[in-house]
């Protein structure tokens, strides 16, 4: 279950960080720093400078384990403010959507997800052999993914949660591709533009083919040299894609700028604000979201609603705030595949969004939190006027010992 916010956890500005404090959370994506964990004691000024060098503007401190800042907001106060902002997004006018029935798209989406992962794996293997990317391989599967998302995005998107360690790099690329399609659709971009966005998403990490597996999959803190090598994958991706016939500037922007940050703290070129193309800014949001919701050897994925809250929080500095808000609306406050708690004490998995009410999706109710046992699965449409239940918060599958593979499509 989601942990209650603690009063002794506070958020401070990076300028307030000093030796003697204990960092509870670095407050940025693990993609953006090389510390082995997000929590550690600040023992000297050197470590303070290392944290500042990551580009973070705010961190959470644990005042039980280190020095305090008296007027800093508590974690509970920060969460409350995020919840208010989420509610405001949910209450805005909805987009008009007429999806095909979810059941009709499930099997097609599963086959498509598997095919896309296979193609990305083959592309990475070819690059390692010195071969060129063949767009004839890429374009058909991307077209099919665009079609699937437009038919019903709630079929394909939850499959992105079902990653395994050995295939993470490939499956992450497929997820970023699908999420960018949903994002572009939410922004009402033209379909040809969305297709190029999706191609950029599928190929955004091809430069990792030039990074040794022992660095990509290292389950411990990277050395400075290893972290520099890891970051070099962006430049490698640019080189590879610039030499790929038929690649568009949109796709290049996604691949080349998805690690740039809105405040100029990113890499490889420390671009800032509008220096980053809108497609690069979109790629950054989606790449971070998929990474922080995915389980890795060294990183426990967070529930999608919590991840959206972090994106909203980080949009104060690192991410484009207008685009983050649009991204939340494109996925829903409780994205499909999320585990949620209902007022009745039951738990359920969000299976489909209701476009006219983002706070009331369709939920597959299957567990009783108070009685701690499974229930006969029941699809509950929370948007129906006579529905007696409502969502009170999100939960973590692992906290309840629930296997998401049993309840997510696939």
Secondary structure by P-SEA (a helix, b strand, c coil): ccccccccbbbbccccccccccccccccccccccccccccccccaaaaaaaaaacccbbbbccccbbbccccccaaaaaaaaaaaaaaaaaccccccccccccccaaaaaaaaaaaaaaaaaaaaaaaacccccccccaaaaaaaaaaaaacccccccccccccccaaaaaaaaaaaaaaaaaaaaacccaaaaaaaaaaaaaccccccccccccccccccccaaaaaaaaaaaaaaaaaaaacccccaaaaaaaacccccccccccccccccccccaaaaaaaaaaaaaaaacccccbbbccaaaaaaaaaaaccccccaaaaaaaaaacccccccbbbbcccccccccccccccccccccccccccccccccccbbbbcccccccccccccccccccccccccccccc
